Every structure is written in structure tokens, then in C-alpha cells.
């Protein structure tokens, strides 16, 4: 028992010694953690001298247009060098005297559709695909520049050709001069590839005791002129070829005395006279220019139109603001001094047709010397016969339209209701011959 007590006393002694050792080790650590520590003393910072500072660098910023700079493009794949990589084709257009020609239109024949306009100094720039093309330039009233091969990397020059002139006279059938008349360009076919459509219909009044005229500043090409004067319906010149820088002379136009058209205009429903209705020649020329003054109906609806053609088909248009316009076609004085036609007008209706005529119901236009159907009236004789816009009219009653002016074609297709006309049409390389019965057409 004594041994047991001695063993317990020894264990307690050892435990106390161990605890005292641990306390001696922990106490310094607790003191270091709990007590405040002084701030470290740092040596003063010395600023470098200004001469030793590096030079300021520019600040780099992203472009304002973009939120972030775009990724660099991928390098292009190697390709064959073509015309598209040689750069634009540049040059200048000059007039016949060597002056810059502002506004001239430069066209490539190959490839088609490549064109440019000359600036105020006559300079032009074609896209790179024009390199090596054959180009020409057009600017009325000059002739088109001679076709020239143009290339990138050089200053190409296109020179317009000098304008020409027509010199002639207008006389009556006996050769006596007509002193005052209206002269107009009925048709024009340019010698080059330029577009001069605006020349058609150009007109001027001429007053000369000898009936003489001179028309300058004309682009080279083939012209047909018309002349007309009071009481004398339009007449045409022969086809006149105008060359660059030269005058086509001895052109003569003969104006015959016209006939007088008389008649009465009445209301189709009430048969009452229509007062102050206008009666005038219609489509007497392709240009629309003629010197025949319109006639007005009097209180009885009577009118007299002086200067209608004495022979051959012609048409008149009758108009009044309260009535549908009416084109009366197929008229012919047959060499007499006068002829008569009475006309009935139908009153206008809201939303209704505004014009009435007898014919085939086709609208014609001229393109590159060919007579083209520009449109047909729905339900009209031409549409019923299968004609359509874009068809080329090649013959009318066996007569080639190449021998006729546009106004002649219009008059030959018109005519009294119930009569027929034979028309030869070209479409997509095929020729169609159709016979069409004329009828009343409203539009």
C-alpha cells in the first residue's frame, strides 16, 4: 500500500514538471502577440534628378469609332494577278479644239456596262476591270470619240469629233421660198455609240426671205428634218448624213398647201353642241412639233382646222375639260381642198377612262431605229391578237417599218373600227404575222 502511494506521488510530480515546461514555452509567444509593435523606420526616398528621367512617351488610345481595336485581317491567299489588281483606268476627254470636256460619258465596249462621267476638268476614272478595254466618249453636240484602247497606269486621251451642220431651204411646190416656218429634228441615228435621244424633237423657228436655214452644232449621224408653217402641214426632208466637221448642203423640204377640216362637235348623249372644244392634228410628226394651230368650236359646236394633210391618213384629237378626249383616225382629204368630220364626245365619269380612239390599242416607241411596242391596252385588239410589250413591229400591211417614220407607223395602225391591218412582228428571233381588226379602244 505504501508502494502505491509512492507511485502516485511520483506521477503527480512529473505532470507538474511537464505543465511548468509548457507554460515557460508559451508565455513569450503570448507576450509577443499581445503587446503593440513599433512601426519600422524607412529610409527617406530620394527623387532622381530631372536630367536622369526617361523622356515622356505618347499615350496610346484605341480609335474613337470602335469599342475595341479590330482583329488583324488574315493574310490574303495567294492568287493570280488579274485586271482587278492593276488599279483604275484614268484619262481625259478633250473636245475637237483640245479643251477639257466636262460631263462627257465614257463607255467601254468590252466589258459592256462599264462607264464613267468626266469631271469639270474632263478627267475620268474607270474601274480596274476596264484595263485594256476599247472605250469611246460621247458629249452632244460633238461626235463620239474614236474607239480607243485604254489601259491602267497611263494617261489615256479620248478626243471628241467636231460637230457638223445641215444647210438647206424650205419652199412650196413651185419652188417659191417659205419665209417663216418651224423646223424640227424628226429622227436621228448617231454615227457612234453615244446616246443622243434628247436631240429628237428639237425645234426652232426660222424666218428668212429666201427660205434658207443652217443648223449647226449637230453630232455626226443620220438626220430627218420636218418643216411646217401656217396652213401647210408637216413635210420631211430626205435622210441626211452629217459628218464630223462638215456641212451637209442642198437639203430641200417642200411644203404643200394643206386642206381644211370642218365639222361639228356634240354631246354624245344630249346631241347639244360642245362649245370651245379643241381640235388639233395628232401624231402628225414623230417629234410632236408642227406649226398648225388648233381650232376651237363656236357656239354651235362648229370648227374649221386649216392645214391638215391634203392626202394620206391623218388623225385629229378633240378635247374638252368635261369630256373624254377622242382621237379620230383614218381621215383622208384625198386631194380635196376640204373634208368634213362630225364628232360625238362622251362626258367624263369619276374614275373612268379619259380617252377614246379607234385602232389596235398599242403604244409605240422607237429604239435603235426599230419600232417597238411599248405597251398594249388590256382587252384591246393588239392584246387579243397576242401582241405584247417588247415586240418589234417589222411590217405594216407589207411595208417595212424601216422605210417609215414613227408617225407614219402610228397613222397606218390607226383607222376606222371594223377595218383590218396586217402586222409583222419579231419576237425572240421569230417572225409572227397577224391580222388585227381595228376597234374602239378606251383608256
TIMAR-995681 format. One record per residue (C-alpha): y negated, x negated, z negated. Coordinates in steps of 0.05 Angstrom, whole numbers, plus 32768, in hexadecimal, padded with zeros to 4 digits. Layout:
# TIMAR-995681
YXZ
...
This chain:
# TIMAR-995681
800080008000
7FD37FC77FF0
7FE37FAB8035
7FCC7FEB8056
7F8A7FEA8034
7F7E7FA28047
7F8D7FB18091
7F5B7FEB8093
7F257FC08074
7F2F7F8C80A9
7F2A7FBE80E2
7EE87FDA80C7
7ECD7F9380C2
7EDE7F85810A
7EBF7FC78122
7E7E7FB980FD
7E7A7F74811C
7E857F908162
7E4E7FC58159
7E1D7F91813F
7E2B7F65817C
7E1E7F9F81AD
7DDD7FB18189
7DC47F6A818F
7DD07F6B81D9
7DB17FAF81E8
7D727FA981BE
7D4D7F7681EA
7D5B7FA08228
7D3E7FDF8208
7D017FB981F2
7CF57F9E823A
7CFC7FE38257
7CD080088225
7C967FD8821B
7C5D7FD98252
7C5A7F9E8282
7C1A7F7B8299
7C057F8082E3
7C157F41830B
7BDA7F158319
7BD27F0E8366
7BAB7ED58385
7B6A7EEA83A8
7B737EF983F4
7B4C7ECB8421
7B2F7EEA8462
7B377EBF84A0
7AF97EA584C2
7ADF7ECF84FC
7AEC7E97852D
7B357E97851A
7B407EE28528
7B647EF48569
7B3A7F17859E
7B3B7F64859B
7B6E7F8585C8
7B5E7FC585F1
7B7C800485D5
7BB180238601
7BB3806F8607
7BDD809F862F
7BBB80C38669
7B9681038655
7BB8812D868A
7BFD8123866E
7C1C8130862A
7C4680F18632
7C4980BD8668
7C7A80D0869F
7CBB80AB86A5
7CB9807586D9
7CD4808E871C
7D1780778733
7D1480428769
7D1B806187AE
7D5C805987D1
7D5A8028880B
7D4F804D884C
7D43803F8895
7CFA803588A8
7CE2807188D1
7CA1808C88ED
7C9580B088AA
7C8D806C8888
7C5A804D88B8
7C1D807388A0
7BEE80A588C1
7BD480A18909
7B89809A890B
7B57809A8943
7B1780B78961
7B0680EC8995
7ACC80DC89C3
7AA7810889F5
7A9E80F18A3E
7A5F80CA8A2A
7A8380A689F2
7A6680CD89B8
7A9280E4897E
7AAB812B8988
7AAB81508945
7ADB818B8941
7B088175897A
7B50818B8970
7B858154897A
7BCC816B898B
7C0D81468993
7C39815D89CC
7C75813E89AA
7C8481518973
7C638195897F
7C3881B4894A
7C1A81738930
7BCE81788934
7B8D81648912
7B4381728919
7B0F813C8923
7ADC813588EB
7A90812E88F2
7A9880E8890E
7ACE80FB893F
7B0580DA8914
7B4A80F9890E
7B8880EB88E6
7BCE810288FA
7C0A80FE88CB
7C3A80C488D1
7C6C80EC88FB
7C3980EA8933
7C43809F893C
7C5380948985
7C4480DC899B
7C1F80EF89DA
7BDE810E89C3
7BA3813289E3
7B62814E89C9
7B3C818E89D9
7AF581A489CD
7AD281D889F9
7AAE81D28A27
7ACC818E8A37
7B0D81838A59
7B4A816E8A30
7B5381248A24
7B8681028A50
7BCA81008A2C
7BCC80BF8A05
7C04809D89DD
7BEA80928996
7C0680658960
7BFC80558917
7BD980158905
7BA68016893D
7B65803B894D
7B79806E8982
7B44808989B1
7B4880CD89D4
7B1080D98A06
7AFF81208A1D
7AF3812D8A66
7AAF81428A82
7AA2818D8A8B
7A9B81AC8ACF
7A7181E28AEF
7A75821F8B1D
7A3E822B8B50
7A3A826A8B79
7A1882AB8B8C
7A1E82F68B84
7A0F83218BC2
7A1B83678BDD
7A4C83758C16
7A1683668C4A
7A0783218C2B
79C583348C0A
79BD83148BC5
79C4833D8B86
798983268B5C
799E833D8B17
79E683428AFE
7A1683338AC6
7A4582F88AD0
7A8382EF8AA4
7AC282C58A9F
7AFA82F48AAF
7B3282C38AA3
7B3C82798A97
7B79824C8A99
7B6B82068A7C
7B7F81C98AA2
7B9981A88A63
7BBD81BE8A24
7B8081D289FC
7B73821989E5
7B3582368A05
7B43828089FD
7AFD828D89E2
7AE1827D8A27
7AFD82BE8A43
7ACA82F58A42
7A8E82C78A3D
7A5582E88A63
7A0D82DA8A78
79D683018A9A
79BD82E28ADB
797B82EF8AFE
796E82C98B3E
794B82E08B7F
798282BF8BA7
79BB82DA8B7C
79CF82938B6B
79F0827B8B2B
7A07823A8B0C
7A3582388AD0
7A3981F48AAF
7A6081D78A74
7AA281F58A8B
7AE481D58A75
7B1081C08AAF
7B4181F78AC4
7B4782358AEF
7B13826C8AE9
7B0982B28B02
7AC382CE8AFB
7AAB83168AFE
7A6683318B0F
7A4983778B09
7A0583978B0D
79E583DC8B07
7A0A840C8B35
7A3A83D68B4B
7A7E83D18B28
7A9C838E8B14
7AB783618B4B
7ADD83208B44
7AD782DB8B62
7B1182B58B7F
7B3682878B50
7B0A82498B46
7B2682068B32
7AF481DE8B09
7AFF81938B04
7AE481648ACF
7A9D814D8ADE
7A9981738B20
7A7B81B48B38
7AA381E98B5D
7A7382048B91
7A6C823C8BC4
7A8A82728B97
7A7682B68BB0
7A7E82FA8B8E
7A7183398BB6
7A5883778B91
7A6283B88BB6
7A3B83F88BA5
7A6384238B76
7A70846D8B76
7A5884A38B46
7A8784C78B17
7A71850D8B02
7A8F85428AD6
7A8B856B8A97
7AA4855D8A50
7ABB859A8A28
7ADD85AB89E6
7B2885B489F4
7B2D85F089C4
7AEB861689CE
7AD985FE8A14
7A9285F289F9
7A6C85B78A18
7A6D857689F1
7A26855C89EE
7A16851189ED
7A5D84FA89FA
7A6084B38A15
7A8384A58A58
7A8F845C8A6C
7ABD84318A96
7AFA84198A70
7B1F83D78A7C
7AF883CB8ABC
7AFD83808AAC
7B2C83568A82
7AEF83378A61
7AD1837B8A4E
7A8F83668A6E
7A6F83958AA1
7A2883AB8AB0
7A3783F58ABC
7A10841E8A89
7A3484578A66
7A2084A08A73
7A1184D78A41
7A2085218A4A
79E685518A4A
79DF85968A29
7A1285B38A5A
7A43857A8A4E
7A36855E8A94
7A3485138AA3
7A2A84E28ADC
7A46849B8AD8
7A2A846F8B0F
7A4E842F8B25
7A9884418B20
7AC6841E8B53
7AC384408B97
7B0D84328BA3
7B4984208B79
7B60843B8B36
7B30843B8AFB
7B2A845A8AB6
7AF284778A8D
7AEE847F8A42
7ACD84BD8A24
7AB684BB89DC
7A9384E889AA
7A9284DF895E
7AB085248951
7AE9851E8985
7B2484F28995
7B1284BD89C9
7B3384C98A0C
7B4384978A43
7B4784B98A86
7B6F848C8AB5
7B87848B8AFD
7B43849D8B19
7B3284898B61
7AF4849A8B89
7B1A84888BC9
7ADD846C8BEC
7AB184A88BDF
7A6C84A48BC2
7A7F84D18B88
7ABA84F08B65
7AC285228B2C
7AEB85288AED
7AE4855A8AB5
7AFE85468A70
7B15856E8A33
7B0E854E89EF
7B35856089B1
7B138560896D
7B25852B893B
7B51853D8900
7B54851988BE
7B8A84E388C2
7B9B84F58909
7B9B84CD894A
7B5984B38963
7B6784A689AD
7B8A84C789E7
7B9D84AA8A2B
7BD084B18A63
7BFC84758A73
7C3984528A58
7C2184458A11
7C2283F98A11
7BEC83C889FB
7BE683898A26
7BCC83438A1A
7BC983028A41
7BEC82C38A2B
7BF182838A55
7BE482AB8A94
7C1A82DE8A85
7C1183288A76
7C3283368A32
7C4083798A10
7C1B837289CE
7C3583B489B3
7C4F83F989C7
7C3C843E89AD
7C75845C8985
7C95849589AC
7C6D848489EB
7C8A847A8A31
7C8E842E8A2B
7CB3843189E8
7CE284678A03
7CF2843A8A3E
7D0684018A0F
7CC983D58A18
7CB383AE89DA
7C7F837E89C1
7C88833889DF
7CA3834F8A22
7C83832E8A5E
7C6D835E8A96
7C7E83398AD6
7C7483708B0A
7C5283B48B10
7C6A83DF8B4A
7C86839F8B6A
7C4483798B65
7C4A83378B3D
7C1A83378B02
7C0982EF8B11
7BE1830B8B4C
7BBA833A8B1E
7B8783358AE7
7B9683568AA4
7B6683908AB4
7B8C839D8AF5
7BCE83A18ACF
7BB083D38A9D
7B9684008AD4
7BD883FF8AFA
7C0084128ABD
7BD2844C8AAD
7BD2848B8AD6
7BD984D78AD5
7C0F84F58AA9
7C5085018ACE
7C4984C88AFF
7C77848B8AFD
7C6E84408AFE
7CA284098B0A
7C9D83CF8AD9
7CC2838C8ADC
7CCA836D8A97
7CE183288A82
7D0383228A3E
7D2982E58A23
7D3782CA8A68
7D4E830E8A84
7D29833B8AB5
7D2983868AA9
7D1083B98ADC
7CFD83FD8ABF
7CDB843A8ADB
7CAC845C8AA9
7C8F84A28AAE
7C4784A38A96
7C3384D58A61
7BFC84E88A30
7BFA84B689F7
7BD484BF89B6
7BC784888984
